Amino acid sequence: MTVGLNIQRLRRAREMSQEELSLRSGCTRGYLSGIETGKKNPSILFLAKLVKALKSDMTEFFIPPTKQETTKKTLARKKPASTKKRIASS
């Protein structure tokens, strides 16, 4: 999960979409999404491709996320469900 959150943080800091990063790193957008959400575990070789695509350093991937970053991710997942309920009840 740490690696995925850091990849997402770095990608967003560079204002890159998942599609753009997936093209630059040679994977599918779905695979990249799986890494960012912690559902997929990339190899070290693939992380090296992401380092190059993000113009970053491998150590950036292993920095523990702050509590605020993990809370934002949790809240972001919950928002669409509550939004759907509000729309459906309107």
N, C-alpha and C positions, 0 to 999 in steps of 0.2 A: 504494500500500500504506500509506503514511504516513497519508493522510486516513482510510482505512478503519479502521486500528488506533485512531486518535484518536476517531473516531465511536463505535467499540465501547467504548473506555475511558470516554468521557463518558456514554454510555448506561448502562453498568454502574454508574458512580459515582452515577447518579441512580436506580439500581435500577429501570430500565425494561426491559421485554422488547422484542425486535425488533418484535413485533406492536404494542405500544403506540406505539413510535416511528414505525412505518410509518403507523399511523392518524393520528397527530398531524402527520405531514409530507406525507401524501397520496400514498404509494407502496405497493407491495406488500411483504410481508415478504421475499419472494424477491429483489426488487431491492435492498432494504436489506442483506440477507445478502451479495449480490454485491458491494456497495460495501465492506462490512466485510472481506471476504476478498480484495479487490483485483481481483476479476473484472469489476467494472463501474466506469465512470468517470462520476461525477455532474457535471452542469453547475453553474456558479456559482449559477444561479438556484435549483437544487434544494438546493445547500449552504446557501443563505440560508434555505430552509424548515427545514432541519435545525438551523440556528443558533437559529431561533425556537422550534422544538419542544424543543430541549435547553436553552433559556435560557442560551446560551453566547455566545461571540465567534468570529468566523470565523478569527481567528489561532490559536485552539486546535486547529483541524484540521490545521495545517501544522507543528506542533512535531514534530521527529524523535522517534520512540519510543525509549525506552531499550533497551539490549541485553536487559535482563531481560524487558521487555514482548514483544519479538519472540521470545525464547526460550520464554516461556510459551505463546504462540500456537502455535509449532511443536510443543511438547510436548503441548498440548491436542489437536492433530490426530492425533498418534501414539497417544495413550492408547486411543481406542476400538478401533483395530485390534488392539492387544495384548490388550485385555480380551476381544475376541471369540475370539482364539486360546485364551486360558485357559479360557473357558467351553466351547469346542468340545472341548478336550482333557480336560475333567473327566468 
